[in-house]
Amino acid sequence: MKRIAILGAGGHGQVVADILLAASAQGTSAEVLGFLDDNPCLAGVSILGLPVLGPIADLPETRCDSAIVAIGDNRVRRRMCEFVRQLGLELVQAIHPRATVAADARLGPGVVVCAGAVIGTGSVVGDGALLNTCCSIDHHNVIAAYAHICPGSHLAGNVTVGMGAMIGMGSAVLPGRIVGEWAVVAAGSVVTKDVPAGSVAAGTPCRVIKKGAAEP
């Protein structure tokens, strides 16, 4: 049985804990040990019946053999996933029982799939990516590592989302579009053209409002 520590006890951390507990209730063989969080006010607190064990730096001292990073910030999540790997711990997935995942979809380590999310056939989701509540990823999408598809957003077929990019809440991405690495699509946008790496885009139709560059 896997013994899992959750890195982050904030709002998203509690969502991830709820996913893991729901999966466990459906027969997943795992024990959730508790949270690790750097907020000193949370030390010793119980959340959803799980203890906050201490700061993230204490991860090597826990009796876990695996962990999941439950931090919404894409850059921080990437850094924490690398930290977990450096310790030789397994990065586990959290997939809600009420998510719909195609049988041939491929999901990397550390992926979180929230309730109501849909992942279509032929899609690939990279390490540490976050597919939030009631989003939909249609057929043959490529969602790169550490990207965040926010609640209620919808991606049509053959969409590519680059590493660390964010598709804002309630957005729509038309078929075949590419959202570059570390780009941000603002909430409620409709992406009709490719979004360059590192940029911020917003509106209906979506337009670049801030240029940037992809991170190394």
C-alpha distance (Angstrom), angle and dihedral (degrees) to the residues before:
residue distance angle dihedral
M1 . . .
K2 3.80 . .
R3 3.80 116.9 .
I4 3.80 107.1 -148.5
A5 3.80 130.8 -161.9
I6 3.81 119.0 -163.8
L7 3.80 115.6 -140.8
G8 3.80 105.9 -146.3
A9 3.80 128.5 31.2
G10 3.80 99.1 -160.6
G11 3.78 126.0 105.7
H12 3.79 94.8 -64.0
G13 3.80 91.1 43.2
Q14 3.78 89.4 56.4
V15 3.81 90.7 49.4
V16 3.80 89.5 53.0
A17 3.80 90.9 47.7
D18 3.80 89.9 51.7
I19 3.83 89.5 51.0
L20 3.80 92.6 50.8
L21 3.79 92.5 46.3
A22 3.81 91.3 48.3
A23 3.81 90.3 49.9
S24 3.79 90.1 48.5
A25 3.80 90.3 52.4
Q26 3.81 86.9 55.8
G27 3.79 91.4 55.5
T28 3.81 105.3 -87.3
S29 3.79 109.5 155.6
A30 3.80 102.0 -125.9
E31 3.79 140.1 107.6
V32 3.80 118.0 -142.9
L33 3.80 105.7 -146.7
G34 3.80 97.7 -172.5
F35 3.78 143.9 -94.7
L36 3.78 135.2 -50.7
D37 3.80 114.9 -154.9
D38 3.80 135.4 162.6
N39 3.81 94.1 -138.3
P40 3.84 103.5 106.5
C41 3.81 90.5 -156.4
L42 3.81 89.1 67.5
A43 3.80 96.8 53.7
G44 3.80 109.4 124.4
V45 3.80 93.7 4.0
S46 3.81 119.6 133.8
I47 3.82 117.2 -134.3
L48 3.81 121.2 -175.9
G49 3.77 86.0 -11.5
L50 3.81 92.4 -56.7
P51 3.81 124.1 112.8
V52 3.79 126.4 -124.2
L53 3.79 97.9 -125.1
G54 3.80 98.8 -166.0
P55 3.81 140.2 -81.7
I56 3.79 122.6 -22.8
A57 3.80 90.7 -106.8
D58 3.82 87.3 67.7
L59 3.81 91.8 65.8
P60 3.84 93.2 105.0
E61 3.82 89.3 55.8
T62 3.80 95.6 55.9
R63 3.79 122.4 91.6
C64 3.80 92.3 -120.7
D65 3.78 123.6 124.7
S66 3.80 94.8 -167.6
A67 3.79 139.8 28.2
I68 3.77 143.6 -168.6
V69 3.80 125.3 -148.9
A70 3.81 109.5 -130.7
I71 3.80 100.2 -177.2
G72 3.79 120.0 123.5
D73 3.81 98.4 -150.6
N74 3.81 105.2 94.5
R75 3.80 95.9 -147.5
V76 3.79 93.8 47.7
R77 3.78 90.4 46.0
R78 3.81 90.4 54.2
R79 3.80 91.0 50.2
M80 3.79 93.1 48.2
C81 3.81 92.6 47.6
E82 3.80 88.4 54.3
F83 3.82 88.8 49.7
V84 3.81 91.2 53.5
R85 3.80 91.3 49.7
Q86 3.79 92.4 48.8
L87 3.81 88.2 57.6
G88 3.79 90.0 54.6
L89 3.81 93.5 -116.6
E90 3.77 123.9 141.0
L91 3.80 117.5 -107.7
V92 3.79 106.2 -137.8
Q93 3.78 131.8 -160.3
A94 3.80 126.9 -120.7
I95 3.81 112.2 -150.0
H96 3.78 118.9 172.5
P97 3.82 114.9 -130.8
R98 3.81 88.8 -127.4
A99 3.81 93.4 56.9
T100 3.81 118.7 100.2
V101 3.80 114.5 -134.7
A102 3.81 121.5 177.7
A103 3.78 113.8 -120.4
D104 3.80 92.7 -119.2
A105 3.82 97.3 43.4
R106 3.80 113.2 117.5
L107 3.80 119.4 -140.9
G108 3.79 124.1 -173.0
P109 3.80 129.1 -138.5
G110 3.79 116.3 -69.7
V111 3.81 95.6 21.6
V112 3.82 116.9 150.4
V113 3.81 119.0 -153.9
C114 3.80 113.3 -174.7
A115 3.79 130.9 -152.3
G116 3.78 115.2 -65.7
A117 3.79 95.5 14.3
V118 3.80 117.8 138.8
I119 3.82 125.3 -153.4
G120 3.79 114.7 -169.8
T121 3.76 131.6 -142.3
G122 3.79 118.7 -71.0
S123 3.80 94.1 16.5
V124 3.80 124.0 140.4
V125 3.82 122.9 -154.5
G126 3.80 118.5 -166.8
D127 3.78 130.7 -135.6
G128 3.79 117.1 -63.3
A129 3.80 95.1 2.9
L130 3.81 118.6 152.0
L131 3.81 121.3 -139.6
N132 3.77 103.7 -173.0
T133 3.79 133.9 -153.0
C134 3.82 116.6 -45.4
C135 3.79 96.0 -11.9
S136 3.79 118.7 142.7
I137 3.79 129.1 -142.3
D138 3.78 108.8 -169.3
H139 3.80 127.9 -152.8
H140 3.80 122.6 -43.0
N141 3.79 97.4 2.4
V142 3.80 120.8 157.1
I143 3.81 112.7 -147.6
A144 3.80 109.0 -176.6
A145 3.79 127.0 -143.1
Y146 3.82 119.2 -63.9
A147 3.81 94.4 6.9
H148 3.80 118.7 142.4
I149 3.79 122.6 -143.0
C150 3.80 102.1 -166.8
P151 3.81 128.0 -140.3
G152 3.78 116.8 -65.5
S153 3.80 96.4 5.5
H154 3.79 119.9 136.3
L155 3.80 129.6 -151.5
A156 3.80 119.3 -165.9
G157 3.80 123.6 -145.6
N158 3.81 125.2 -52.3
V159 3.81 95.0 12.3
T160 3.81 119.7 155.1
V161 3.81 121.5 -153.4
G162 3.79 115.2 -171.0
M163 3.79 129.3 -134.0
G164 3.80 113.9 -64.0
A165 3.81 94.3 0.1
M166 3.79 121.2 143.2
I167 3.79 127.3 -144.7
G168 3.79 105.3 -159.1
M169 3.77 126.4 -127.3
G170 3.79 115.5 -71.2
S171 3.80 95.1 6.4
A172 3.80 126.6 142.0
V173 3.80 127.1 -147.5
L174 3.80 118.7 -160.1
P175 3.81 122.4 -132.0
G176 3.77 118.2 -69.9
R177 3.81 96.6 6.8
I178 3.81 121.7 143.4
V179 3.81 123.5 -142.2
G180 3.80 107.9 -164.5
E181 3.79 129.6 -130.0
W182 3.82 115.2 -66.5
A183 3.80 92.0 -1.3
V184 3.81 120.0 143.8
V185 3.80 124.2 -142.0
A186 3.81 109.2 -161.8
A187 3.79 121.4 -125.6
G188 3.78 116.3 -80.1
S189 3.81 95.3 16.8
V190 3.80 127.7 142.0
V191 3.80 112.1 -142.5
T192 3.81 109.1 -149.1
K193 3.82 97.2 155.7
D194 3.80 134.1 37.2
V195 3.82 115.4 -79.2
P196 3.83 114.2 -137.2
A197 3.79 121.1 -122.6
G198 3.79 116.0 -86.1
S199 3.80 94.7 9.5
V200 3.80 132.1 121.8
A201 3.78 116.4 -130.3
A202 3.79 130.8 -176.1
G203 3.77 144.0 167.0
T204 3.77 143.1 46.8
P205 2.94 104.0 -49.2
C206 3.79 92.8 23.8
R207 3.83 117.0 -116.3
V208 3.80 131.5 -178.1
I209 3.82 109.4 -102.4
K210 3.81 97.0 171.6
K211 3.78 127.6 28.5
G212 3.78 122.7 -145.3
A213 3.77 144.5 149.9
A214 3.76 133.0 -104.5
E215 3.78 116.4 -102.2
P216 3.82 118.0 -109.2
